[in-house]
Amino acid sequence: MFIIIGIMLTGMLIGYLLHSKRLTWIHKIITFLIWTLLFLLGIDVGGNEAIIKGLHTLGLEAVIITLGAVIGSTLCAWGLWYLLYIRNNGKEKEA
């Protein structure tokens, strides 16, 4: 766990030190690494017999959790939009 946190903090430090540089190529590398990680995760899941045998129940749970997250996020975003724009007529509160 400390190794993961250390790697993350090191990346944050390097990002802070290089924030004035134009690193336009970094997005391509990040995208490639994300696709690679997803591919490797798929290989690992496909090779795990317990996950494959229980996929029908895991799939149902995943759908329920996804629907709950989407509905909850939508309701919270709508509530925040209502509080900020509809209730206050789009005006900022004065301090």
N, C-alpha and C positions, 0 to 999 in steps of 0.2 A: 504494500500500500504506500509506503514511504517513497519507493522508487517511482511509482506513478505520479505522486504529488510532486516529487522532485523534478521529473521530466516536464510536467506541466508548468511549474514555476520557472524552470530554465527557459522554456519556450516563451513564456510571458516576458521574461527579462530580455531575451534576444529581440522579441518583437518591439519592446519599448526602446531599446537601443537603436533599432533600425527603422523607427517609425517615420523618420524624415526621408528615407530612401524610397524610390519608386520600385516596388516589388510586384510588377504586373504579372510576372510569370508564376508567382506563388499560388495563384488560384488554380492553375492547371495542375500543379503538383498535388494540391489538396484534393481536387476532384478525382484525380487518378488514384490516390491513396484510399479515398473513401470507397471507390468502386472495387479496389483490390480487397479491402477489408470485408465488404459485403460478399464478395465472391468466396473468400476464405471462410466466412461464417456459414455460407450456404453449404460448402463442402463439409464443414464440421457437423452441421445439423443433419445433413443427408447421411453421414456416416454413423450417427448416433441412433442405434436401434430403438432405444426407449422413446426417443422423441418421435420417430417415424410411426411407431405403433400407437402412440397416444395423440397423433396429430389431429384427429377428429375432435377430441375434447379440448385440446389446446387451441385449435382454430376457433371454436365457439367462444371460449373465454377471451381470446384476442379480439374478436368482433365486438363482444359486449364492452370490453374495456375501451376499445377505440371509439365506439359510439358514445359512451359516457364522456370520454375526454373531449370529443368534438362538440357534443351538445353543451357540456359545461363551459368550454371555452367560448362558444358562440353566445351563450347567455351572459357570461361575464363581460364579453366585449360589447354586447348590445347595452347592458346596464351602464357600463362606463361611458359609452357614446351618449346615452340618454342623459346621464348626469352632467357631462361636459358641454354638450351642444344643445340639446333640446330644452332642458330645464333652465339653463343659463342663457338661452338664445344665442349660443356661440360666443358670448362675451367672456373675457377673462375676469376673474375676481380681482378687485383692487385690494391692495394690502393696507 
